[in-house]
């Protein structure tokens, strides 16, 4: 089983190297202010600042369009880029005074209202820009330079720029002095200003963060098998066979905002149980054994998605599974009962997701020894599952 899962894993990863880029419903506006509805390629923050890729329909060819022809483009409720002519600090030098170069670039809007916050990610450098109703767009200046003593000194002009442009009763100098040159902290400050000025603003940043976290219910069916061994006795017919049972889980999945949102981490607390009864022969003596236990499994793992089309995705995942359960026993009718102790193991799965709402997964877990506390007895407990998912949000 594990070898088959490994083959599937390698196949999917190989397929992923050639899989198509995912597209979202979006639009672009040309120089004549004509709006074209289309499918926009998913953008990561390190995307091209001079062009983008789109399709007019699901089945049409991909096309690239450059910055000279487009004023604005975006994907509904996901991201928005606008063409801007900006003065950008072009290098880190040995002077305290920054040097600027004029460029025309697509900037991503993080907050849009009475005060706009823009972001540019280019050449491993992240820059932020400010624009208000009363001021033109300007780079928020933050950089380091080398002093005559050959040490690095920081220039934090952006704090003065924020203080000069975001005047509001609930924003004090001490608030701005604590803001680091980071996306989340700057976004929070701009949200605060726009709320203070009663702006009907759009927070693209929080829209993205909300979509990164998903909660789903995960009922399913377990197919479990159990064998027991005794290293001091001869046991005939020690296989309890397979048992079908139900499982119920609740999953929290967080999509990592890297590599085009193809990776996610998840945790899935799950209730599961196993019941079986077996008559075995130990040293020519017949013994009836009942096994009845339940536990809470908590898989914590990593998931990778492969887009098939706009609504369909394959995924594969691996997890380390913590297992907690109440005290249970192997109940022997004519011998001392054995205490069950669940332990941790690994799980591997492959599945299909439709429309970010419904999913089905085939999952296999490595074996557990439920009798690990015994010096004489041991067991092999193995579970495979079919898991159905429904995303609540």
C-alpha positions in Angstrom: 0.0 0.0 0.0 2.8 2.4 1.0 4.6 1.7 -2.3 1.5 2.4 -4.3 1.1 5.7 -2.5 4.7 6.6 -3.2 4.2 5.9 -6.9 1.1 8.2 -6.9 3.0 10.9 -5.1 5.9 10.8 -7.6 3.4 10.8 -10.5 1.5 13.8 -9.2 4.6 15.8 -8.5 5.9 15.1 -12.0 2.5 16.1 -13.4 2.7 19.3 -11.4 5.8 20.4 -13.2 3.8 20.7 -16.4 0.4 21.6 -14.9 -1.3 24.8 -16.1 -1.4 28.1 -14.2 -4.6 28.6 -12.2 -6.8 31.5 -13.3 -9.4 33.6 -11.4 -12.3 35.6 -12.7 -11.0 39.1 -13.2 -10.8 42.1 -15.5 -8.4 44.7 -17.0 -9.0 48.4 -18.1 -7.2 49.7 -21.1 -6.0 53.2 -21.9 -9.4 54.1 -23.3 -11.1 53.1 -20.0 -12.6 50.1 -21.7 -13.1 47.2 -19.2 -12.6 43.6 -20.4 -13.8 40.8 -18.2 -11.5 37.8 -18.4 -9.6 35.2 -16.5 -6.5 36.5 -14.8 -3.5 34.3 -13.9 -3.1 34.0 -10.2 -0.5 36.5 -9.2 2.0 36.0 -6.4 3.6 39.1 -4.9 6.9 38.4 -6.7 5.2 38.5 -10.2 6.1 40.5 -13.2 5.7 44.3 -12.7 5.5 45.0 -16.4 2.9 42.6 -17.8 0.4 39.9 -16.9 -1.3 36.8 -18.4 -5.0 36.4 -19.1 -7.6 34.4 -21.0 -10.9 35.6 -22.5 -12.6 32.3 -21.6 -11.8 29.0 -20.0 -11.0 27.3 -23.4 -9.2 30.3 -25.1 -5.5 30.7 -25.4 -3.4 32.4 -22.8 -2.3 36.0 -23.8 0.2 38.4 -22.3 -0.5 42.1 -22.2 2.1 44.7 -21.2 2.0 47.8 -19.1 1.8 50.2 -22.0 -1.7 49.0 -22.9 -3.3 48.6 -19.5 -4.1 51.0 -16.6 -5.5 48.5 -14.2 -6.2 44.8 -13.7 -7.4 42.6 -11.0 -9.2 39.5 -9.8 -12.5 39.9 -8.1 -12.1 40.2 -4.3 -8.6 38.8 -4.6 -6.1 41.4 -5.8 -5.9 44.7 -7.8 -2.9 46.2 -9.6 -2.7 49.7 -11.1 -0.2 51.4 -13.4 1.7 54.1 -11.6 4.6 56.4 -12.5 6.7 56.5 -9.4 10.1 57.6 -8.2 11.9 54.6 -6.8 15.0 54.4 -4.7 17.3 52.6 -7.1 20.2 51.4 -4.9 21.7 51.1 -1.5 24.7 53.5 -1.4 27.1 55.0 1.1 25.0 58.2 1.4 22.3 59.0 3.8 20.4 60.8 1.1 18.5 58.3 -1.2 18.8 58.3 -5.0 15.7 58.0 -7.1 14.8 56.8 -10.6 11.5 57.3 -12.3 9.7 54.1 -13.4 6.4 53.0 -14.7 5.2 49.8 -12.9 2.2 47.8 -11.8 1.7 48.3 -8.1 -0.5 46.1 -6.0 -3.1 47.9 -3.9 -3.3 46.5 -0.4 -5.6 49.2 1.1 -7.8 51.5 -1.1 -9.7 54.5 0.4 -8.9 58.0 1.5 -5.3 56.7 2.0 -4.0 54.0 -0.4 -1.2 51.6 0.5 0.6 50.0 -2.4 3.2 47.3 -2.6 6.0 46.4 -5.1 8.0 43.2 -4.8 10.9 43.2 -7.3 14.4 41.8 -7.2 13.9 40.3 -3.7 13.1 43.8 -2.5 9.7 44.8 -1.0 8.7 48.5 -1.3 5.6 50.3 -0.1 3.9 53.4 -1.4 1.5 56.0 -0.1 -1.2 58.0 -1.8 -3.9 60.2 -0.2 -6.7 62.4 -1.5 -4.4 65.4 -1.0 -1.0 63.9 -2.0 0.5 62.2 -5.0 1.9 58.7 -4.8 5.2 58.4 -3.1 7.5 55.7 -2.0 7.7 55.1 1.8 11.4 55.4 2.3 13.3 52.8 4.4 16.8 51.5 3.7 20.2 50.8 5.2 23.4 52.4 4.2 27.1 51.9 5.0 28.7 54.4 7.3 32.3 55.5 7.1 32.9 53.2 10.0 31.8 50.3 7.7 28.6 49.6 9.7 25.0 49.6 8.4 22.7 52.4 9.5 19.0 52.6 9.0 17.0 55.4 7.4 13.4 55.4 8.5 12.0 58.3 6.6 8.7 56.5 6.1 7.7 57.2 9.7 7.9 61.0 9.1 6.0 60.5 5.8 3.2 58.6 7.6 3.0 61.2 10.3 2.8 64.0 7.7 0.1 62.3 5.6 -2.1 60.3 8.0 -3.3 63.0 10.3 -6.2 61.8 12.4 -7.2 62.2 16.1 -6.8 58.5 16.9 -3.3 58.3 15.4 -0.6 59.6 17.6 3.1 59.9 17.0 3.8 57.0 19.3 1.6 54.8 17.2 3.6 55.5 14.1 6.9 55.2 15.8 6.1 51.6 16.6 5.2 50.6 13.0 7.8 48.5 11.3 8.3 48.4 7.5 6.2 45.3 7.1 3.1 44.7 5.1 0.8 43.7 8.0 1.8 46.5 10.3 1.5 49.2 7.6 -1.9 47.8 6.5 -3.2 48.0 10.0 -2.2 51.6 10.2 -3.9 52.5 6.9 -7.1 50.7 8.0 -7.0 52.7 11.2 -6.7 56.0 9.3 -9.4 55.1 6.8 -11.8 54.2 9.6 -10.9 57.5 11.4 -11.8 59.5 8.3 -15.0 57.5 7.6 -13.6 56.2 4.3 -15.5 53.6 2.4 -12.3 51.6 2.0 -11.4 48.2 0.6 -9.0 46.0 2.5 -7.6 43.6 -0.1 -5.1 42.4 2.4 -7.6 41.1 4.9 -9.7 39.6 2.0 -6.6 37.5 1.2 -6.0 36.5 4.8 -9.6 35.4 5.2 -9.4 33.1 2.2 -6.2 31.5 3.5 -8.0 29.8 6.4 -10.6 27.2 5.8 -12.7 25.2 8.2 -14.2 21.9 7.0 -16.2 19.0 8.4 -14.6 15.6 7.5 -16.8 12.6 8.0 -15.6 9.3 6.6 -15.3 5.5 6.7 -12.4 3.6 8.2 -11.4 0.1 7.1 -9.2 -1.2 9.9 -7.3 -4.5 10.4 -5.8 -6.0 13.5 -3.3 -8.8 14.1 -1.9 -9.8 17.5 1.3 -11.8 18.4 2.7 -13.4 21.5 6.4 -14.0 21.6 6.2 -16.8 24.2 3.2 -18.8 22.8 2.0 -20.3 19.6 -1.1 -18.5 18.4 -3.3 -20.0 15.7 -5.5 -17.6 13.6 -4.4 -14.4 15.1 -5.9 -12.2 12.5 -9.0 -10.2 13.6 -9.8 -9.4 10.0 -11.1 -6.1 8.8 -13.6 -3.9 10.5 -15.6 -1.0 9.0 -16.3 2.0 11.2 -17.2 5.6 11.0 -15.0 8.5 11.7 -15.7 12.2 12.1 -13.2 15.1 11.9 -13.1 18.9 11.8 -10.2 20.3 9.8 -8.5 23.7 9.9 -6.4 24.3 6.8 -4.2 27.3 6.3 -3.0 28.1 2.7 0.6 29.2 2.7 0.9 32.5 0.7 3.8 31.2 -1.3 4.3 29.3 -4.6 0.9 30.4 -6.0 -1.0 29.1 -2.9 -0.4 25.5 -3.8 0.8 24.5 -0.3 -1.2 24.3 2.9 -0.8 23.1 6.5 -3.7 21.4 8.3 -4.8 20.0 11.6 -7.7 17.6 11.8 -9.0 16.4 15.2 -10.9 13.2 14.5 -13.0 10.8 16.5 -12.5 7.2 15.5 -13.2 3.8 17.0 -12.6 0.0 16.5 -14.7 -2.9 17.7 -14.0 -6.6 17.1 -14.2 -10.0 18.6 -12.2 -13.1 17.9 -11.7 -16.6 19.2 -8.0 -17.6 19.0 -6.0 -20.7 20.0 -3.1 -20.1 22.3 -1.0 -23.2 23.2 -4.0 -25.3 22.2 -6.3 -23.4 24.5 -9.3 -21.5 23.1 -9.6 -17.9 24.2 -12.2 -15.4 23.2 -10.9 -11.8 22.9 -13.0 -8.6 22.6 -11.5 -5.4 21.5 -13.4 -2.2 21.9 -11.6 1.2 21.9 -12.0 4.7 20.7 -9.6 7.6 20.4 -9.1 11.2 19.2 -6.6 11.4 16.4 -4.9 14.8 15.6 -3.1 14.7 12.3 -0.9 17.7 11.7 0.5 17.8 8.2 1.4 19.4 4.9 -0.8 19.4 1.7 0.0 20.2 -1.9 -2.6 21.1 -4.5 -2.4 20.6 -8.3 -4.9 22.6 -10.3 -6.8 20.7 -13.1 -9.1 23.6 -14.1 -10.8 26.5 -12.6 -12.9 24.4 -10.2 -11.1 21.1 -9.8 -7.9 20.3 -8.0 -6.0 17.2 -6.9 -4.2 17.2 -3.7 -1.8 15.0 -1.7 -0.8 15.2 1.9 1.3 13.7 4.6 0.8 14.1 8.3 2.2 13.1 11.7 -0.7 11.7 13.7 -1.0 12.1 17.5 -3.5 9.7 19.1 -5.2 10.1 22.4 -7.8 7.9 23.9 -9.5 6.7 27.2 -8.3 3.6 28.9 -9.3 0.5 26.8 -8.4 -3.2 26.9 -8.1 -6.4 25.1 -10.7 -8.4 27.0 -9.7 -12.0 27.4 -12.4 -14.3 28.8 -10.0 -16.6 30.6 -6.8 -14.6 31.1 -5.5 -11.3 32.3 -6.8 -8.4 30.2 -4.3 -6.3 28.2 -4.3 -2.5 28.3 -4.5 -0.7 25.0 -2.1 2.2 24.5 -2.5 4.1 21.2 0.6 5.8 19.8 1.6 8.2 17.1 2.1 7.2 13.5 2.1 8.7 10.0 -0.7 9.2 7.4 -0.5 9.7 3.7 -3.4 10.7 1.4 -4.5 11.7 -2.1 -7.7 13.4 -2.9 -9.9 15.6 -5.1 -11.4 19.0 -4.3 -14.3 20.6 -6.3 -15.0 24.3 -6.2 -13.1 24.8 -3.0 -16.2 23.3 -1.2 -16.3 19.5 -1.6 -13.6 17.0 -1.3 -12.9 13.3 -1.1 -9.7 11.7 0.1 -8.2 8.3 0.3 -5.8 8.0 3.3 -3.6 5.3 4.6 -1.9 5.2 8.0 1.2 3.3 9.0 0.7 0.6 11.6 0.4 1.1 15.3 1.2 -1.3 18.1 -1.8 -1.1 20.5 0.0 -3.4 23.0 3.3 -1.5 23.2 3.2 -1.6 27.0 3.3 -5.4 27.1 6.6 -7.3 27.1 4.9 -10.4 25.7 2.1 -9.3 23.4 2.3 -7.0 20.3 -0.1 -6.0 17.6 -0.3 -4.6 14.1 -3.2 -2.1 13.8 -3.6 -0.5 10.3 -6.3 1.9 9.1 -7.2 3.1 5.6 -9.9 5.7 5.2 -12.3 7.3 2.7 -12.9 10.9 3.9 -15.5 13.3 2.6 -15.1 17.0 3.2 -17.4 20.0 3.2 -15.9 23.4 3.6 -17.9 25.7 6.0 -15.9 28.8 5.1 
